[in-house]
Amino acid sequence: MKPGTESQTAVMVAAARAAAHGRTEVAAFTDPTALAMLPADVRRRIEQYRAGVPPKGLRSRVRRRLLEGRVKMMVPRTVAIDQVIRETASPQLVILGAGLDGRAWRMAELADTIVFEVDHPDSQRRKRERTASLQPAAREIRFVPVDFARDRLDDALAAAGHDPTRATTWVWEGVVMYLERADIEATLGVIQARSAAGSHLVILYTSPSLIRTVAGFVLGLIGEPWSRASRRAPAFCRPLSSLYSSASADCVRSAADSYSTAGSIARSPSVVYGVTARSASSTRR
Ligand SMILES: C[S@@+](CC[C@H](N)C(=O)[O-])C[C@H]1O[C@@H](n2cnc3c(N)ncnc32)[C@H](O)[C@@H]1O
């Protein structure tokens, strides 16, 4: 990320959610919060898209095609993770690298849940400004500024009042591809240590491929390249399988299985993501 600026990839994925809200055939998808969380210039562009204003000029047409591609990616991934959160119904939800995630403001199912929004401080600052006028759906929202590569997640969560004796659903959506192996392992260690019986972990990751390596380099142009670890087997697979007994099977399972709830839109050929959700109930020491 460029120092001092919010994550541009977080803006890009939130823009896709804002574009899709009320306009996708996947009935389970909804995100009425995303538009309000966008920076003003991006919000205007999405409003034009939603109003059916055709793009003018090459640059706008390319931008529109990219947005439509991201909509195809974001709808199933959002629906799949929403479903895990609903099913696990934990009293605590920790969203790691939250970006402009709107779940704490839009999911009525979180009415009894404390949501911990963990993100890089530069990203989180802007989100706090833009969500100030939104009505929370969660029982409580606690902002926890953390740079995974520099700060101590464990201390930050403890200071924010996360209770390791109560079950937690952990969501790590679209973040691991930016992190190096050591930071992924350190974060998994904290998750393990703070997961009471009945906790769950959801990771949205990419499996390596040439096209995604290229995409990762292109994102480097906006200051958010994918890490070296993202070019090998999902970097968390080995550490995860030592923490959770059957995790390695999940790591190689096709993403299409995870997305069956969202139908054929999940089979976008250029972007294949996997969601892995494991219960930590058998691993708590
Ligand atoms: C692609 S966005 C995903 C945001 C959100 N999870 C979603 O799916 O809408 C990547 C997120 O990872 C966060 N991130 C990347 N590197 C980070 C780091 N070293 N420490 C903390 N957060 C980081 C960014 O701030 C950003 O919010």
The ligand as an SDF file (V2000), in Angstrom:
LIG
                    3D

 27 29  0  0  0  0  0  0  0  0999 V2000
   -8.3580   -6.3850   -1.4490 C   0  0  0  0  0  0  0  0  0  0  0  0
   -8.5850   -5.5230    0.0570 S   0  0  0  0  0  0  0  0  0  0  0  0
   -9.8110   -6.5880    0.7970 C   0  0  0  0  0  0  0  0  0  0  0  0
  -10.6760   -5.8350    1.7520 C   0  0  0  0  0  0  0  0  0  0  0  0
  -11.8490   -6.6350    2.3350 C   0  0  0  0  0  0  0  0  0  0  0  0
  -11.3970   -7.7690    3.1000 N   0  0  0  0  0  0  0  0  0  0  0  0
  -12.7910   -7.0660    1.2390 C   0  0  0  0  0  0  0  0  0  0  0  0
  -12.7220   -8.2210    0.8210 O   0  0  0  0  0  0  0  0  0  0  0  0
  -13.5960   -6.2300    0.8080 O   0  0  0  0  0  0  0  0  0  0  0  0
   -7.1200   -5.8960    0.9550 C   0  0  0  0  0  0  0  0  0  0  0  0
   -7.1440   -5.3840    2.3930 C   0  0  0  0  0  0  0  0  0  0  0  0
   -5.9600   -5.8730    3.0240 O   0  0  0  0  0  0  0  0  0  0  0  0
   -5.4680   -4.8660    3.8560 C   0  0  0  0  0  0  0  0  0  0  0  0
   -4.0390   -5.0880    4.0260 N   0  0  0  0  0  0  0  0  0  0  0  0
   -3.1130   -5.3510    3.0760 C   0  0  0  0  0  0  0  0  0  0  0  0
   -1.8850   -5.4500    3.6330 N   0  0  0  0  0  0  0  0  0  0  0  0
   -2.0690   -5.2460    4.9710 C   0  0  0  0  0  0  0  0  0  0  0  0
   -1.1990   -5.2280    6.0830 C   0  0  0  0  0  0  0  0  0  0  0  0
    0.1190   -5.4080    5.9550 N   0  0  0  0  0  0  0  0  0  0  0  0
   -1.7350   -4.9850    7.3000 N   0  0  0  0  0  0  0  0  0  0  0  0
   -3.0610   -4.7840    7.4570 C   0  0  0  0  0  0  0  0  0  0  0  0
   -3.9420   -4.7950    6.4460 N   0  0  0  0  0  0  0  0  0  0  0  0
   -3.4440   -5.0290    5.2130 C   0  0  0  0  0  0  0  0  0  0  0  0
   -5.7640   -3.5570    3.1330 C   0  0  0  0  0  0  0  0  0  0  0  0
   -5.7960   -2.4540    4.0290 O   0  0  0  0  0  0  0  0  0  0  0  0
   -7.1260   -3.8690    2.5340 C   0  0  0  0  0  0  0  0  0  0  0  0
   -8.1470   -3.4460    3.3730 O   0  0  0  0  0  0  0  0  0  0  0  0
  1  2  1  0
  2  3  1  0
  2 10  1  0
  3  4  1  0
  4  5  1  0
  5  6  1  0
  5  7  1  0
  7  8  2  0
  7  9  1  0
 10 11  1  0
 11 12  1  0
 11 26  1  0
 12 13  1  0
 13 14  1  0
 13 24  1  0
 14 15  1  0
 14 23  1  0
 15 16  2  0
 16 17  1  0
 17 18  1  0
 17 23  2  0
 18 19  1  0
 18 20  2  0
 20 21  1  0
 21 22  2  0
 22 23  1  0
 24 25  1  0
 24 26  1  0
 26 27  1  0
M  CHG  2   2   1   9  -1
M  END
$$$$
